[in-house]
Amino acid sequence: MERKVLANAIRALSMDGVQQANSGHPGAPMGMADIAEVLWRDHMNHNPQNPEWADR
């Protein structure tokens, strides 16, 4: 999936979370979505099929 698509998904989820909580400010999560996408894709170890994975 393209990086910009993932960053925009993070933005949309951030807006939804703030809206549902009826509290907070979406500015920081929306502004840092590109940073979060790079960290998640390039630097963090994750395996969605194994959430109990040690050393992740």
mmJSON file of the N, C-alpha and C atoms, coordinates in Angstrom:
{"data_MODEL":{"atom_site":{
"group_PDB":["ATOM","ATOM","ATOM","ATOM","ATOM","ATOM","ATOM","ATOM","ATOM","ATOM","ATOM","ATOM","ATOM","ATOM","ATOM","ATOM","ATOM","ATOM","ATOM","ATOM","ATOM","ATOM","ATOM","ATOM","ATOM","ATOM","ATOM","ATOM","ATOM","ATOM","ATOM","ATOM","ATOM","ATOM","ATOM","ATOM","ATOM","ATOM","ATOM","ATOM","ATOM","ATOM","ATOM","ATOM","ATOM","ATOM","ATOM","ATOM","ATOM","ATOM","ATOM","ATOM","ATOM","ATOM","ATOM","ATOM","ATOM","ATOM","ATOM","ATOM","ATOM","ATOM","ATOM","ATOM","ATOM","ATOM","ATOM","ATOM","ATOM","ATOM","ATOM","ATOM","ATOM","ATOM","ATOM","ATOM","ATOM","ATOM","ATOM","ATOM","ATOM","ATOM","ATOM","ATOM","ATOM","ATOM","ATOM","ATOM","ATOM","ATOM","ATOM","ATOM","ATOM","ATOM","ATOM","ATOM","ATOM","ATOM","ATOM","ATOM","ATOM","ATOM","ATOM","ATOM","ATOM","ATOM","ATOM","ATOM","ATOM","ATOM","ATOM","ATOM","ATOM","ATOM","ATOM","ATOM","ATOM","ATOM","ATOM","ATOM","ATOM","ATOM","ATOM","ATOM","ATOM","ATOM","ATOM","ATOM","ATOM","ATOM","ATOM","ATOM","ATOM","ATOM","ATOM","ATOM","ATOM","ATOM","ATOM","ATOM","ATOM","ATOM","ATOM","ATOM","ATOM","ATOM","ATOM","ATOM","ATOM","ATOM","ATOM","ATOM","ATOM","ATOM","ATOM","ATOM","ATOM","ATOM","ATOM","ATOM","ATOM","ATOM","ATOM","ATOM","ATOM","ATOM","ATOM","ATOM"],
"id":[1,2,3,4,5,6,7,8,9,10,11,12,13,14,15,16,17,18,19,20,21,22,23,24,25,26,27,28,29,30,31,32,33,34,35,36,37,38,39,40,41,42,43,44,45,46,47,48,49,50,51,52,53,54,55,56,57,58,59,60,61,62,63,64,65,66,67,68,69,70,71,72,73,74,75,76,77,78,79,80,81,82,83,84,85,86,87,88,89,90,91,92,93,94,95,96,97,98,99,100,101,102,103,104,105,106,107,108,109,110,111,112,113,114,115,116,117,118,119,120,121,122,123,124,125,126,127,128,129,130,131,132,133,134,135,136,137,138,139,140,141,142,143,144,145,146,147,148,149,150,151,152,153,154,155,156,157,158,159,160,161,162,163,164,165,166,167,168],
"type_symbol":["N","C","C","N","C","C","N","C","C","N","C","C","N","C","C","N","C","C","N","C","C","N","C","C","N","C","C","N","C","C","N","C","C","N","C","C","N","C","C","N","C","C","N","C","C","N","C","C","N","C","C","N","C","C","N","C","C","N","C","C","N","C","C","N","C","C","N","C","C","N","C","C","N","C","C","N","C","C","N","C","C","N","C","C","N","C","C","N","C","C","N","C","C","N","C","C","N","C","C","N","C","C","N","C","C","N","C","C","N","C","C","N","C","C","N","C","C","N","C","C","N","C","C","N","C","C","N","C","C","N","C","C","N","C","C","N","C","C","N","C","C","N","C","C","N","C","C","N","C","C","N","C","C","N","C","C","N","C","C","N","C","C","N","C","C","N","C","C"],
"label_atom_id":["N","CA","C","N","CA","C","N","CA","C","N","CA","C","N","CA","C","N","CA","C","N","CA","C","N","CA","C","N","CA","C","N","CA","C","N","CA","C","N","CA","C","N","CA","C","N","CA","C","N","CA","C","N","CA","C","N","CA","C","N","CA","C","N","CA","C","N","CA","C","N","CA","C","N","CA","C","N","CA","C","N","CA","C","N","CA","C","N","CA","C","N","CA","C","N","CA","C","N","CA","C","N","CA","C","N","CA","C","N","CA","C","N","CA","C","N","CA","C","N","CA","C","N","CA","C","N","CA","C","N","CA","C","N","CA","C","N","CA","C","N","CA","C","N","CA","C","N","CA","C","N","CA","C","N","CA","C","N","CA","C","N","CA","C","N","CA","C","N","CA","C","N","CA","C","N","CA","C","N","CA","C","N","CA","C","N","CA","C","N","CA","C","N","CA","C"],
"label_alt_id":[null,null,null,null,null,null,null,null,null,null,null,null,null,null,null,null,null,null,null,null,null,null,null,null,null,null,null,null,null,null,null,null,null,null,null,null,null,null,null,null,null,null,null,null,null,null,null,null,null,null,null,null,null,null,null,null,null,null,null,null,null,null,null,null,null,null,null,null,null,null,null,null,null,null,null,null,null,null,null,null,null,null,null,null,null,null,null,null,null,null,null,null,null,null,null,null,null,null,null,null,null,null,null,null,null,null,null,null,null,null,null,null,null,null,null,null,null,null,null,null,null,null,null,null,null,null,null,null,null,null,null,null,null,null,null,null,null,null,null,null,null,null,null,null,null,null,null,null,null,null,null,null,null,null,null,null,null,null,null,null,null,null,null,null,null,null,null,null],
"label_comp_id":["MET","MET","MET","GLU","GLU","GLU","ARG","ARG","ARG","LYS","LYS","LYS","VAL","VAL","VAL","LEU","LEU","LEU","ALA","ALA","ALA","ASN","ASN","ASN","ALA","ALA","ALA","ILE","ILE","ILE","ARG","ARG","ARG","ALA","ALA","ALA","LEU","LEU","LEU","SER","SER","SER","MET","MET","MET","ASP","ASP","ASP","GLY","GLY","GLY","VAL","VAL","VAL","GLN","GLN","GLN","GLN","GLN","GLN","ALA","ALA","ALA","ASN","ASN","ASN","SER","SER","SER","GLY","GLY","GLY","HIS","HIS","HIS","PRO","PRO","PRO","GLY","GLY","GLY","ALA","ALA","ALA","PRO","PRO","PRO","MET","MET","MET","GLY","GLY","GLY","MET","MET","MET","ALA","ALA","ALA","ASP","ASP","ASP","ILE","ILE","ILE","ALA","ALA","ALA","GLU","GLU","GLU","VAL","VAL","VAL","LEU","LEU","LEU","TRP","TRP","TRP","ARG","ARG","ARG","ASP","ASP","ASP","HIS","HIS","HIS","MET","MET","MET","ASN","ASN","ASN","HIS","HIS","HIS","ASN","ASN","ASN","PRO","PRO","PRO","GLN","GLN","GLN","ASN","ASN","ASN","PRO","PRO","PRO","GLU","GLU","GLU","TRP","TRP","TRP","ALA","ALA","ALA","ASP","ASP","ASP","ARG","ARG","ARG"],
"label_asym_id":["A","A","A","A","A","A","A","A","A","A","A","A","A","A","A","A","A","A","A","A","A","A","A","A","A","A","A","A","A","A","A","A","A","A","A","A","A","A","A","A","A","A","A","A","A","A","A","A","A","A","A","A","A","A","A","A","A","A","A","A","A","A","A","A","A","A","A","A","A","A","A","A","A","A","A","A","A","A","A","A","A","A","A","A","A","A","A","A","A","A","A","A","A","A","A","A","A","A","A","A","A","A","A","A","A","A","A","A","A","A","A","A","A","A","A","A","A","A","A","A","A","A","A","A","A","A","A","A","A","A","A","A","A","A","A","A","A","A","A","A","A","A","A","A","A","A","A","A","A","A","A","A","A","A","A","A","A","A","A","A","A","A","A","A","A","A","A","A"],
"label_entity_id":["1","1","1","1","1","1","1","1","1","1","1","1","1","1","1","1","1","1","1","1","1","1","1","1","1","1","1","1","1","1","1","1","1","1","1","1","1","1","1","1","1","1","1","1","1","1","1","1","1","1","1","1","1","1","1","1","1","1","1","1","1","1","1","1","1","1","1","1","1","1","1","1","1","1","1","1","1","1","1","1","1","1","1","1","1","1","1","1","1","1","1","1","1","1","1","1","1","1","1","1","1","1","1","1","1","1","1","1","1","1","1","1","1","1","1","1","1","1","1","1","1","1","1","1","1","1","1","1","1","1","1","1","1","1","1","1","1","1","1","1","1","1","1","1","1","1","1","1","1","1","1","1","1","1","1","1","1","1","1","1","1","1","1","1","1","1","1","1"],
"label_seq_id":[1,1,1,2,2,2,3,3,3,4,4,4,5,5,5,6,6,6,7,7,7,8,8,8,9,9,9,10,10,10,11,11,11,12,12,12,13,13,13,14,14,14,15,15,15,16,16,16,17,17,17,18,18,18,19,19,19,20,20,20,21,21,21,22,22,22,23,23,23,24,24,24,25,25,25,26,26,26,27,27,27,28,28,28,29,29,29,30,30,30,31,31,31,32,32,32,33,33,33,34,34,34,35,35,35,36,36,36,37,37,37,38,38,38,39,39,39,40,40,40,41,41,41,42,42,42,43,43,43,44,44,44,45,45,45,46,46,46,47,47,47,48,48,48,49,49,49,50,50,50,51,51,51,52,52,52,53,53,53,54,54,54,55,55,55,56,56,56],
"pdbx_PDB_ins_code":[null,null,null,null,null,null,null,null,null,null,null,null,null,null,null,null,null,null,null,null,null,null,null,null,null,null,null,null,null,null,null,null,null,null,null,null,null,null,null,null,null,null,null,null,null,null,null,null,null,null,null,null,null,null,null,null,null,null,null,null,null,null,null,null,null,null,null,null,null,null,null,null,null,null,null,null,null,null,null,null,null,null,null,null,null,null,null,null,null,null,null,null,null,null,null,null,null,null,null,null,null,null,null,null,null,null,null,null,null,null,null,null,null,null,null,null,null,null,null,null,null,null,null,null,null,null,null,null,null,null,null,null,null,null,null,null,null,null,null,null,null,null,null,null,null,null,null,null,null,null,null,null,null,null,null,null,null,null,null,null,null,null,null,null,null,null,null,null],
"Cartn_x":[0.851,0.0,0.894,0.47,1.243,1.315,2.456,2.694,1.669,1.325,0.387,-1.003,-1.376,-2.681,-2.725,-1.636,-1.585,-1.598,-0.839,-0.826,-2.213,-2.898,-4.25,-5.224,-5.02,-5.86,-5.64,-4.393,-4.095,-4.799,-4.771,-5.456,-6.953,-7.563,-9.005,-9.345,-8.55,-8.796,-8.614,-7.658,-7.445,-8.656,-9.167,-10.352,-11.54,-11.719,-12.824,-12.698,-11.48,-11.263,-11.585,-11.147,-11.432,-12.934,-13.562,-15.009,-15.788,-15.443,-16.164,-15.945,-14.746,-14.46,-15.092,-15.46,-16.011,-15.057,-13.769,-12.742,-11.433,-10.58,-9.255,-9.143,-7.967,-7.674,-6.966,-7.465,-6.878,-5.626,-5.21,-4.094,-2.8,-2.372,-1.099,-1.136,-2.144,-2.136,-2.244,-2.994,-3.103,-1.785,-1.12,0.147,1.291,1.201,2.294,1.991,0.957,0.578,1.684,2.372,3.458,4.6,4.906,5.962,5.558,4.315,3.834,3.907,3.559,3.594,5.021,5.99,7.392,7.894,7.584,8.013,7.424,6.132,5.453,6.0,6.174,6.581,8.07,8.914,10.356,11.126,10.584,11.399,10.813,9.514,8.898,8.733,8.947,8.69,7.262,6.495,5.113,4.679,3.759,3.17,1.707,0.802,-0.611,-1.204,-0.641,-1.155,-0.701,0.297,0.824,1.028,-0.041,0.094,0.845,1.034,1.765,3.26,3.711,5.095,6.047,6.958,7.964,9.001,9.63,10.673,10.169,8.912,8.414,8.697],
"Cartn_y":[-1.177,0.0,1.236,2.241,3.465,4.21,4.812,5.497,6.593,7.364,8.47,7.946,6.821,6.221,5.807,5.191,4.782,5.99,7.023,8.226,8.864,8.878,9.445,8.587,7.276,6.405,6.721,6.96,7.349,8.658,9.595,10.88,10.667,9.861,9.619,8.935,7.938,7.257,8.205,9.119,10.107,11.018,11.474,12.339,11.592,10.336,9.534,9.342,9.07,8.866,10.099,11.259,12.513,12.786,12.552,12.775,11.863,10.589,9.64,9.913,10.375,10.682,12.005,12.806,14.137,14.949,14.732,15.394,15.337,16.303,16.277,17.187,17.16,17.994,17.13,17.061,16.171,16.724,17.922,18.556,17.768,17.35,16.624,15.275,14.429,13.152,13.316,14.303,14.515,15.023,15.899,16.446,15.452,14.482,13.518,12.173,12.108,10.845,10.302,11.172,10.708,10.114,10.732,10.225,8.86,8.735,7.461,6.361,6.691,5.701,5.215,6.128,5.743,4.88,5.267,4.466,3.062,2.977,1.689,0.802,1.364,0.56,0.218,1.159,1.0,0.628,0.895,0.742,-0.161,-0.329,-1.133,-2.575,-3.497,-4.906,-5.221,-5.78,-6.132,-7.325,-8.08,-9.215,-9.28,-8.765,-8.729,-10.107,-11.165,-12.508,-13.063,-12.43,-12.927,-11.761,-11.251,-10.102,-10.416,-11.689,-12.079,-12.255,-11.932,-12.112,-11.383,-12.124,-11.522,-10.778,-9.79,-8.995,-8.209,-7.91,-7.129,-5.669],
"Cartn_z":[0.0,0.0,0.0,-0.688,-0.812,0.521,0.784,2.057,2.33,1.334,1.54,1.897,1.319,1.629,3.098,3.574,4.981,5.914,5.573,6.405,6.443,5.32,5.3,6.104,6.127,6.959,8.435,8.823,10.208,10.538,9.608,9.83,10.046,9.19,9.303,10.621,11.013,12.284,13.465,13.365,14.429,14.572,13.433,13.481,14.074,13.67,14.201,15.71,16.18,17.615,18.43,17.95,18.654,18.635,17.495,17.372,18.324,18.364,19.212,20.694,21.045,22.446,22.859,21.851,22.105,22.974,22.737,23.529,22.758,23.007,22.407,21.202,20.601,19.449,18.414,17.189,16.192,15.515,15.849,15.147,15.187,16.37,16.486,15.767,16.003,15.289,13.776,13.325,11.89,11.319,12.056,11.588,11.636,12.524,12.681,12.027,11.224,10.583,9.684,8.969,8.099,8.92,10.05,10.934,11.485,11.924,12.459,11.403,10.175,9.094,8.846,8.827,8.61,9.763,10.993,12.138,12.074,11.787,11.757,10.646,9.455,8.3,8.318,8.722,8.547,9.805,10.987,12.189,13.269,13.32,14.373,13.908,14.817,14.537,14.955,14.036,14.364,13.529,14.071,13.378,13.799,12.978,13.354,13.647,13.056,13.304,14.652,15.277,16.55,17.521,18.127,19.025,20.319,20.63,21.841,21.586,20.384,19.967,20.91,21.515,22.399,21.554,22.128,21.466,20.266,20.246,19.105,19.249],
"occupancy":[1.0,1.0,1.0,1.0,1.0,1.0,1.0,1.0,1.0,1.0,1.0,1.0,1.0,1.0,1.0,1.0,1.0,1.0,1.0,1.0,1.0,1.0,1.0,1.0,1.0,1.0,1.0,1.0,1.0,1.0,1.0,1.0,1.0,1.0,1.0,1.0,1.0,1.0,1.0,1.0,1.0,1.0,1.0,1.0,1.0,1.0,1.0,1.0,1.0,1.0,1.0,1.0,1.0,1.0,1.0,1.0,1.0,1.0,1.0,1.0,1.0,1.0,1.0,1.0,1.0,1.0,1.0,1.0,1.0,1.0,1.0,1.0,1.0,1.0,1.0,1.0,1.0,1.0,1.0,1.0,1.0,1.0,1.0,1.0,1.0,1.0,1.0,1.0,1.0,1.0,1.0,1.0,1.0,1.0,1.0,1.0,1.0,1.0,1.0,1.0,1.0,1.0,1.0,1.0,1.0,1.0,1.0,1.0,1.0,1.0,1.0,1.0,1.0,1.0,1.0,1.0,1.0,1.0,1.0,1.0,1.0,1.0,1.0,1.0,1.0,1.0,1.0,1.0,1.0,1.0,1.0,1.0,1.0,1.0,1.0,1.0,1.0,1.0,1.0,1.0,1.0,1.0,1.0,1.0,1.0,1.0,1.0,1.0,1.0,1.0,1.0,1.0,1.0,1.0,1.0,1.0,1.0,1.0,1.0,1.0,1.0,1.0,1.0,1.0,1.0,1.0,1.0,1.0],
"B_iso_or_equiv":[0.0,0.0,0.0,0.0,0.0,0.0,0.0,0.0,0.0,0.0,0.0,0.0,0.0,0.0,0.0,0.0,0.0,0.0,0.0,0.0,0.0,0.0,0.0,0.0,0.0,0.0,0.0,0.0,0.0,0.0,0.0,0.0,0.0,0.0,0.0,0.0,0.0,0.0,0.0,0.0,0.0,0.0,0.0,0.0,0.0,0.0,0.0,0.0,0.0,0.0,0.0,0.0,0.0,0.0,0.0,0.0,0.0,0.0,0.0,0.0,0.0,0.0,0.0,0.0,0.0,0.0,0.0,0.0,0.0,0.0,0.0,0.0,0.0,0.0,0.0,0.0,0.0,0.0,0.0,0.0,0.0,0.0,0.0,0.0,0.0,0.0,0.0,0.0,0.0,0.0,0.0,0.0,0.0,0.0,0.0,0.0,0.0,0.0,0.0,0.0,0.0,0.0,0.0,0.0,0.0,0.0,0.0,0.0,0.0,0.0,0.0,0.0,0.0,0.0,0.0,0.0,0.0,0.0,0.0,0.0,0.0,0.0,0.0,0.0,0.0,0.0,0.0,0.0,0.0,0.0,0.0,0.0,0.0,0.0,0.0,0.0,0.0,0.0,0.0,0.0,0.0,0.0,0.0,0.0,0.0,0.0,0.0,0.0,0.0,0.0,0.0,0.0,0.0,0.0,0.0,0.0,0.0,0.0,0.0,0.0,0.0,0.0,0.0,0.0,0.0,0.0,0.0,0.0],
"pdbx_formal_charge":[null,null,null,null,null,null,null,null,null,null,null,null,null,null,null,null,null,null,null,null,null,null,null,null,null,null,null,null,null,null,null,null,null,null,null,null,null,null,null,null,null,null,null,null,null,null,null,null,null,null,null,null,null,null,null,null,null,null,null,null,null,null,null,null,null,null,null,null,null,null,null,null,null,null,null,null,null,null,null,null,null,null,null,null,null,null,null,null,null,null,null,null,null,null,null,null,null,null,null,null,null,null,null,null,null,null,null,null,null,null,null,null,null,null,null,null,null,null,null,null,null,null,null,null,null,null,null,null,null,null,null,null,null,null,null,null,null,null,null,null,null,null,null,null,null,null,null,null,null,null,null,null,null,null,null,null,null,null,null,null,null,null,null,null,null,null,null,null],
"auth_seq_id":[1,1,1,2,2,2,3,3,3,4,4,4,5,5,5,6,6,6,7,7,7,8,8,8,9,9,9,10,10,10,11,11,11,12,12,12,13,13,13,14,14,14,15,15,15,16,16,16,17,17,17,18,18,18,19,19,19,20,20,20,21,21,21,22,22,22,23,23,23,24,24,24,25,25,25,26,26,26,27,27,27,28,28,28,29,29,29,30,30,30,31,31,31,32,32,32,33,33,33,34,34,34,35,35,35,36,36,36,37,37,37,38,38,38,39,39,39,40,40,40,41,41,41,42,42,42,43,43,43,44,44,44,45,45,45,46,46,46,47,47,47,48,48,48,49,49,49,50,50,50,51,51,51,52,52,52,53,53,53,54,54,54,55,55,55,56,56,56],
"auth_comp_id":["MET","MET","MET","GLU","GLU","GLU","ARG","ARG","ARG","LYS","LYS","LYS","VAL","VAL","VAL","LEU","LEU","LEU","ALA","ALA","ALA","ASN","ASN","ASN","ALA","ALA","ALA","ILE","ILE","ILE","ARG","ARG","ARG","ALA","ALA","ALA","LEU","LEU","LEU","SER","SER","SER","MET","MET","MET","ASP","ASP","ASP","GLY","GLY","GLY","VAL","VAL","VAL","GLN","GLN","GLN","GLN","GLN","GLN","ALA","ALA","ALA","ASN","ASN","ASN","SER","SER","SER","GLY","GLY","GLY","HIS","HIS","HIS","PRO","PRO","PRO","GLY","GLY","GLY","ALA","ALA","ALA","PRO","PRO","PRO","MET","MET","MET","GLY","GLY","GLY","MET","MET","MET","ALA","ALA","ALA","ASP","ASP","ASP","ILE","ILE","ILE","ALA","ALA","ALA","GLU","GLU","GLU","VAL","VAL","VAL","LEU","LEU","LEU","TRP","TRP","TRP","ARG","ARG","ARG","ASP","ASP","ASP","HIS","HIS","HIS","MET","MET","MET","ASN","ASN","ASN","HIS","HIS","HIS","ASN","ASN","ASN","PRO","PRO","PRO","GLN","GLN","GLN","ASN","ASN","ASN","PRO","PRO","PRO","GLU","GLU","GLU","TRP","TRP","TRP","ALA","ALA","ALA","ASP","ASP","ASP","ARG","ARG","ARG"],
"auth_asym_id":["A","A","A","A","A","A","A","A","A","A","A","A","A","A","A","A","A","A","A","A","A","A","A","A","A","A","A","A","A","A","A","A","A","A","A","A","A","A","A","A","A","A","A","A","A","A","A","A","A","A","A","A","A","A","A","A","A","A","A","A","A","A","A","A","A","A","A","A","A","A","A","A","A","A","A","A","A","A","A","A","A","A","A","A","A","A","A","A","A","A","A","A","A","A","A","A","A","A","A","A","A","A","A","A","A","A","A","A","A","A","A","A","A","A","A","A","A","A","A","A","A","A","A","A","A","A","A","A","A","A","A","A","A","A","A","A","A","A","A","A","A","A","A","A","A","A","A","A","A","A","A","A","A","A","A","A","A","A","A","A","A","A","A","A","A","A","A","A"],
"auth_atom_id":["N","CA","C","N","CA","C","N","CA","C","N","CA","C","N","CA","C","N","CA","C","N","CA","C","N","CA","C","N","CA","C","N","CA","C","N","CA","C","N","CA","C","N","CA","C","N","CA","C","N","CA","C","N","CA","C","N","CA","C","N","CA","C","N","CA","C","N","CA","C","N","CA","C","N","CA","C","N","CA","C","N","CA","C","N","CA","C","N","CA","C","N","CA","C","N","CA","C","N","CA","C","N","CA","C","N","CA","C","N","CA","C","N","CA","C","N","CA","C","N","CA","C","N","CA","C","N","CA","C","N","CA","C","N","CA","C","N","CA","C","N","CA","C","N","CA","C","N","CA","C","N","CA","C","N","CA","C","N","CA","C","N","CA","C","N","CA","C","N","CA","C","N","CA","C","N","CA","C","N","CA","C","N","CA","C","N","CA","C","N","CA","C","N","CA","C"],
"pdbx_PDB_model_num":[1,1,1,1,1,1,1,1,1,1,1,1,1,1,1,1,1,1,1,1,1,1,1,1,1,1,1,1,1,1,1,1,1,1,1,1,1,1,1,1,1,1,1,1,1,1,1,1,1,1,1,1,1,1,1,1,1,1,1,1,1,1,1,1,1,1,1,1,1,1,1,1,1,1,1,1,1,1,1,1,1,1,1,1,1,1,1,1,1,1,1,1,1,1,1,1,1,1,1,1,1,1,1,1,1,1,1,1,1,1,1,1,1,1,1,1,1,1,1,1,1,1,1,1,1,1,1,1,1,1,1,1,1,1,1,1,1,1,1,1,1,1,1,1,1,1,1,1,1,1,1,1,1,1,1,1,1,1,1,1,1,1,1,1,1,1,1,1]
}}}
